Amino acid sequence: MPAASTGPQPVAERPRGAFARTVDRIPTVVLLIAGAALVLGVVGLFGGLDDAPSEPLTRVQPGQEHVGAQLTIVPERAMLVDTLPEAFLEPEDGSRVLVVTSIVTNTWDRPVLSSEGGASDNLRPDLPGLEAPENVLLLLDGTRRPWLEPHLPAELAFAWTVPEDALADGDALRVNLYDKVYRAEGFVTVGERFQEPFLAAYTELEVEDLGAGADG
């Protein structure tokens, strides 16, 4: 594991790996990546939500940053696919795979999990019964449940199995965005940590039904 960073540092763009050079053989991921546009430079103002719960919850537009204590999240797209074998999700009849893509940047000084206990706690579609994502993919190379290195943006695909009638093409999907509380007590036994997710903002994404992919 690389040494912890002491603060934000410029990060050179990393070359795309072998996965990106062979995505023509992975049609579903091609469709997830294709058309994804990151709108930078539009930053919302957050804060005061916990102190003033009567105020309307902040709405984050797609492509806009939600800046939290540990992570910055830029929601991008919501997609329905029949299967996502790269994430080991091949639902039975009557179910689909919901994929939400976001740019996630770890602003802490040490690596953070993208799975449960990490970034997966900070983003959740507002659908009945949905808990932590069943899998998380790094779209750069298909890595499952990657670690998020400090100050290095990562485009992630969070995936859930949902009933086939839960969503349709063109639906507006509310995705809740959470922040966490920093805790320093118990340093010897537990260590510094972010925990106790709380609802901080939300976004609405238009659902795209990608069907079975290029092979469907």
C-alpha positions, 0 to 999 in steps of 0.5 A: 500500500502506498504511503499516505499523502499529506494533502491534495497534490496534482495527479497526472492522468493515468494511461488506460489499461489493458481493460480499456483496450479490449472493451469491445469484448465486454459490451455491457461495460462499453455501454456503461462507459460510452457517453459518460460526461463529467461536467467540471467546475460547477460546485454547489454549496453544502453545510448546515443540513445537520444543524437545520433539518427543517431546511430543504435538502440540497439537490445536486445536479448530475455532473455537480460535486457533492463535497463531504468530509471524506469523499467528493462525489460527482453523480453521473448516470443511472442505467438498467442492464439485463446482466453485468457479468463483470460484477458477477450479476446475472439476475434470474427472470424478473430482475434487472441490474441497476448501475449508478456511475459516479466520480468519487475522490477520496479527500482523506489522507489514506486509502478508503474502501469503495465497498461497504464500510467505505464509499458504498455507504455514501450513495444509495438509490431511493428504492425500497429494500436497497442496501449496500451495492452488490458490487462496485467496479472501477470503470478504468479497468474493471477492478472490483471493489477497488481501494480509493487512493487519496486525491485520485478521482475514480469513476465507479459503477455501483450495481444492485439487482432490482425487480424488473418493474422497479424502473423504466427507461426515462424514469427519474431516479432519486439517489441519496448522497450521504456524509459521515462523522469523523471520529478520533477517539479510541485511536489505540483500539480502533483508530481514526475513522469516518462513520455514522452515515447521514443524509446530506444531499440528493440527486436525480438521474434519468434512467437509461435502459441499455437492454442486453448490451451489444450481444442482446 
